[in-house]
Amino acid sequence: MTKAATRRLPNGQRKRQPASTKPAAKPAAKPKTKPKTKPEATPRLQPQPSGRVMTVRSRRPSFRRAGLLFTSTEPTTVRESEIGKEQFERIVNEPQLRCELTEK
């Protein structure tokens, strides 16, 4: 349902004008292009776990830091290459966690 246009007359009243009978414009057709070809598959190198690694346990029954869950019963292994240097340092400096650092 379209809304008819209105126009103000000099005396302040409004006069309705008939709706436009002009047909709606059609959207432009998309230009045809060649399909994209996939580049040749190249083997992706998996990053080797290197750098600092630590085993972490919580002093509480459960504790979260850097998006990871640590428990007091089961140790969690954390690699710096997986979470980044800043998050790794936050875990090391957290007083609620017990960390054992190892180099691999």
N, C-alpha and C positions, 0 to 999 in steps of 0.2 A: 504494500500500500504506500503510495507516494503522497507527500504532503504538497498541497497546492501553494504556489507562491502568493504572497499578499503585497499590496501596495498601499501606502498612506495617501489619503486624499487631503486637500488643503484644509478641510474642516475637522481633521483629526480622525475621521472614520477610516476603516480599512476596506479595500475592495479586493475580492479574490480574483486571481487571474487563472485561466485554465492551465492545466499541467502541460508540459511540453510533450509534443507527439513525436519528437525526434527519437529515432531508435538509438539504443545504447551502443557505444563503440565496442567493437570486438577487441579482445586482447591481441597484441601482436604475436605472431607465430614465432616459436623459438627457431633460431637458425640451426640447420642440421650440421653437426660436427662429427668428425671421425671419432670412434670410440677410443678411449685412452687405453694404451697398452701397458701392461705391467712390466716394470723393469725386470731384468733377469734376477732370479733369486740369488742373493749373496749370503753366504753363511754368516750368521751373527755370532760374534764372540761373546761368550758368557763371562762376566767379570769374575775373576778368581777372588775368593774371599781372602783378603789380605789386610794387614793393619792390625789394629788392636781388637782383641776379643775379651769379653769378660763373662763370668758366671755371676748371676745376681739372685739374691734371695731377699725377701721382705722381712722386716722386723715384726710387722703386723700379719694377721692371717692373709690379707690381700691388700695390694697397693698398686696404684696406677701412676705411671710417669712416662712421658714421651710417647703416649699412645699404646703402651705395652702394659700387660698385667703381670705383676710379680706376686708370688705366693711365698709363704714361709716354709711350706712343706716340699715344694719341688723347685729346683734351681732352673733359671732361664738363661740361655746363652744368647748374648747380644754382640753383634759385630758392628763396628763403627762404620764400615762401608755400607751397611744396610739402612742405618738411621741417620747418619750424618754426624759431623764432629760436634756441633752445638748440642744436639740431643744426647749424644754419648757423654759429654761433659756434665750435663744436668743429672744424668743417672749416677755418674761417679760421685758427684758432690751432694747427692740427696742423703740426708741423715737417716731416713727411714729404710734405706736399702743397704745391704751388705754386699759389696762387690769384690770379686777376685779377678784382677787383671792378668791377662796372658797375651803374649805376642805370637802371632802366627803368620 
